[in-house]
Amino acid sequence: MTSLLLCFGCALASPALAADDGWYVVGFGGQASADVESQSTFDEATLAAFEQAGFAVVDASSSLDDSDTAFGATLGYQVNENFAAELSYVDLGSVDYNASGTVNGGLGDVPASVGISASAQGPVFSLLGILPIGERFSVYGRIGLASMDSEGSVSVTIDGETESLSDSTQRSNGLYGLGGEFSVNKRFGIRLELTRYADVGSDDITGETDVDLITLGLRVSFK
């Protein structure tokens, strides 16, 4: 009986590794991938634009980079083991399309290039539903709203002369995601998460697209 009581007392005295209720911060980084049109779609649009302007494309090459490094920081409050609220700032990086080659407007061949870029960043408010699994691991679902400042720009250079157009749009974007956290101890945890940001972009320049963000983060609790 004495040994049973000792074991029971030790179990009560052992601290749980799940995060306590209260404030915490998270720093995270990873990769954002935009669900943009294919590179051939950009090529066809660029070719059509030159033709409408009276230029024949003699030869050209292009590249499309639809993923970039992303990062952010979070201030969160854990209400209980199943619910938390977070306010974050997220930079989703940029999408870049570049083409260069030679065009002919009737006075001979001249060099030409096109650059298209889109980026997005801003504050995010989200709610987390958390499911603890054992002492050290938990999974969570995220739903929220982002206020993204999206910037888009297009520049065209023909025979050394450049014209450019840019636009900035601030709008609300819904988001949802799934993640998991491993509690190293009561203060520190490691997160892995996949989140989708819906309809990110600039209406007039680059259009809208969904962005998938996969991140690795470190949580630090204040308690």
Secondary structure in CASP SS format (residue, H / E / C, confidence):
PFRMAT SS
TARGET T0000
AUTHOR 0000-0000-0000
METHOD secondary structure of the structure
MODEL  1
M C 1.00
T H 1.00
S H 1.00
L H 1.00
L H 1.00
L H 1.00
C H 1.00
F H 1.00
G H 1.00
C H 1.00
A H 1.00
L H 1.00
A H 1.00
S C 1.00
P C 1.00
A C 1.00
L C 1.00
A C 1.00
A C 1.00
D C 1.00
D C 1.00
G E 1.00
W E 1.00
Y E 1.00
V E 1.00
V E 1.00
G E 1.00
F E 1.00
G E 1.00
G E 1.00
Q E 1.00
A E 1.00
S E 1.00
A E 1.00
D C 1.00
V C 1.00
E C 1.00
S C 1.00
Q H 1.00
S H 1.00
T H 1.00
F H 1.00
D H 1.00
E H 1.00
A H 1.00
T H 1.00
L H 1.00
A H 1.00
A H 1.00
F H 1.00
E H 1.00
Q H 1.00
A C 1.00
G C 1.00
F C 1.00
A E 1.00
V E 1.00
V E 1.00
D E 1.00
A E 1.00
S E 1.00
S E 1.00
S E 1.00
L E 1.00
D E 1.00
D C 1.00
S E 1.00
D E 1.00
T E 1.00
A E 1.00
F E 1.00
G E 1.00
A E 1.00
T E 1.00
L E 1.00
G E 1.00
Y E 1.00
Q E 1.00
V E 1.00
N E 1.00
E C 1.00
N C 1.00
F E 1.00
A E 1.00
A E 1.00
E E 1.00
L E 1.00
S E 1.00
Y E 1.00
V E 1.00
D E 1.00
L E 1.00
G E 1.00
S E 1.00
V E 1.00
D E 1.00
Y E 1.00
N E 1.00
A E 1.00
S E 1.00
G E 1.00
T E 1.00
V E 1.00
N E 1.00
G C 1.00
G C 1.00
L C 1.00
G C 1.00
D E 1.00
V E 1.00
P E 1.00
A E 1.00
S E 1.00
V E 1.00
G E 1.00
I E 1.00
S E 1.00
A E 1.00
S E 1.00
A E 1.00
Q E 1.00
G E 1.00
P E 1.00
V E 1.00
F E 1.00
S E 1.00
L E 1.00
L E 1.00
G E 1.00
I E 1.00
L E 1.00
P E 1.00
I E 1.00
G C 1.00
E C 1.00
R C 1.00
F E 1.00
S E 1.00
V E 1.00
Y E 1.00
G E 1.00
R E 1.00
I E 1.00
G E 1.00
L E 1.00
A E 1.00
S E 1.00
M E 1.00
D E 1.00
S E 1.00
E E 1.00
G E 1.00
S E 1.00
V E 1.00
S E 1.00
V E 1.00
T E 1.00
I E 1.00
D C 1.00
G C 1.00
E E 1.00
T E 1.00
E E 1.00
S E 1.00
L E 1.00
S E 1.00
D E 1.00
S E 1.00
T E 1.00
Q E 1.00
R E 1.00
S E 1.00
N E 1.00
G E 1.00
L E 1.00
Y E 1.00
G E 1.00
L E 1.00
G E 1.00
G E 1.00
E E 1.00
F E 1.00
S E 1.00
V C 1.00
N C 1.00
K C 1.00
R C 1.00
F E 1.00
G E 1.00
I E 1.00
R E 1.00
L E 1.00
E E 1.00
L E 1.00
T E 1.00
R E 1.00
Y E 1.00
A E 1.00
D E 1.00
V E 1.00
G E 1.00
S E 1.00
D C 1.00
D C 1.00
I C 1.00
T C 1.00
G E 1.00
E E 1.00
T E 1.00
D E 1.00
V E 1.00
D E 1.00
L E 1.00
I E 1.00
T E 1.00
L E 1.00
G E 1.00
L E 1.00
R E 1.00
V E 1.00
S E 1.00
F C 1.00
K C 1.00
END
